[in-house]
Structures are given as structure tokens and as C-alpha cells.
């Protein structure tokens, strides 16, 4: 391939992302894109994701930045169809120029804009990498309609797959009179992303108990619950500390961070909470912790949880959605979602048994979350579709 102004060899796959940020889903996108053997390109707005993709040798075709976050406020969702349509027009031109064999839309906004781009005329094969739970019935209807135009759906967890297709309608219907029936829903495959087990290697835990909260400072991840949990757990663990590793990604996150600063200064937490901001060296942050504390009630998957297990760190997380597929009693503890007291009880138990749970966490990561396995499976599926 050559520059984005002209491509000598059509890419095997054109990945599409609506965001310029580099979050968990975008890291998975890059991991999957670099697993393909043929040339790949990425259409996304300029920013951290584009920079990381270029560093990985992926051709980047810039898209205009648009606030099309499906978790956004109601006022933002009203104008979302116009933004989706605008990105769809851009993508239509990009697809016509690059002539990819396959287009991989990462995330629901990318799915909707790519479906609009490919709505008319001959099109390349169309894959949807589904990263999230449906945020509302209205968005769910739009997503399911767009999914019917795809050739393959790859969900990052069974929770995501079941949320999209609760009746398992993605299975092809039986034939009529011995003839194959026309497929009305694409195949749906679950690939739980793994991690580089060499990069996330176990290390000796710290002498004093430290819980790590890892991820962007956004409301749905419930960092406020993490602080309340640690305040309660400190009654049983006087030396317990909490480290919050992450930064806001928007104005609402900045307001939330200010609230966390105020909460951390209250008497039951004063001197116990470290707000670290963004952390580039995630393996080092995990190595310096006793366990990972995760509080998102509707976590679709949870890469931070997998990274913690690979680092030999037990996990405390809500018993819902993605964490249910990652954590079991051998390597951590699950608690009733949203319940700070239940979370505190689980945290105390995990800290006290960290020496036992840590090695089991690493064993579980090696058995179920090896990136070489998940990358190979994704590549095989997409390359099969692209033939």
C-alpha cells in the first residue's frame, strides 16, 4: 500500500472507528488489525488511535471528528443520525477509492455509518466487531437493522452477543424441503480478547494492601463506588490504599474527577486515595497493586480485568455482564452490582487471600486469555469472510 491519496494494492481489510481516542476497544481493534496477514487500513479521526495505528504500520485514512458517542446525553443523540450520515458519505468515498476486500466496523457508531456507506451498489464483505452493550431500545433497533446487512458479527463477550441477539436469532433457520433457507441474520461469533502474557508478567505484590482502579474516569465505570468501597473496607484493613489510574475523556468526566477529589478528602478517606491520572505503563501499575477493583455495573467485557489476571493480580468486580466471563472464585471475588458494602466485603476477602489468588489468576489468564489465540481466531474468521 501507498499513502491514503492512492493505494496500489487494495487492502484486505479496512477497519473503521468513529473515535480518535485510544481506549480498550480501540486497543483491541489494533490488536486484531495487526493479526491479519494481508495489508490493512484504518479510517478514523486523527488522534491517539491514528498515531498508534501509524506506529504499528497501518495506513490511516483520516475521518472528520464527530461526537457520535452512543452513551452521550439525550441532546447529543437527537443529532446523531445526521452525524452518522455524514460519516457514511465520507466512508462511501473511501471505500470506492481503496477498494478493500472487507470492511470491519468497530463499535456501534462505526457499524451504523458503514452500513449507510455500503447501502447502495456492489460492496465489499462487511464485518461488525461488537464492543459494547446496547445503550437504549432505540439504538438497539437501529443496530440490529444494520447488523442484518453484515456478513459476520464478532462479539467481545457472550454478554454482548446475548444482548444483541437474546433469542439466538443469528443461527441460520432450517431449510424448507431440504433446500437451504435464505440467511436473514449473519453468523455471530464470540472472541474474548486476550493479552500479551509476556508483557503482563507476575511480580511480587506490595507489602501494604493497594487496590487499583484502572480505566477512564467516566460515570458508567462508577469510580465513586470504588471510593465508597475502600472507605468501608478500611475498617477491616487499616493500611488499605486506593490508586485511581485514569483520566477524564470529556467535560462530564472532568466534573466527576473534581467530585472524586472532594470525596477523597473526606475524613474516612483522607490520605488513602491516590489519583494518578493517565498511566502509560499499565503492567507496572498492576505490579504495584495487590488487586484490581472494578465497579462498572454494565461492563461489556473488561480488558483491565484480563490484564490484572495475567499480572497475577486477583480481581474484585460486579457479578454482571463481562466480568462474569472473566473472573471466578479461583482468582477473585464478585459482588452485587452497585452495592458498596458487598464490594467492601469482597475486597477484604481478596486482599487477605491475595497470596493464594494471585497465582491462580495467572493460571486462568494462561488458560483462557492468551492474545495469540484470540488474534489467530479473529484473523481466521475475517480472512475466511474476505475470500
Beta strands, then each sheet from edge to edge (+ up, - down):
strand 1: 13-17
strand 2: 40-45
strand 3: 59-63
strand 4: 102-106
strand 5: 125-130
strand 6: 152-155
strand 7: 187-190
strand 8: 210-214
strand 9: 241-245
strand 10: 273-277
strand 11: 291-293
strand 12: 314-318
strand 13: 332-335
sheet 1: 3+ 2+ 1+ 4+ 5+ 6+ 7+
sheet 2: 10+ 9+ 8+ 11+ 12+ 13+
end
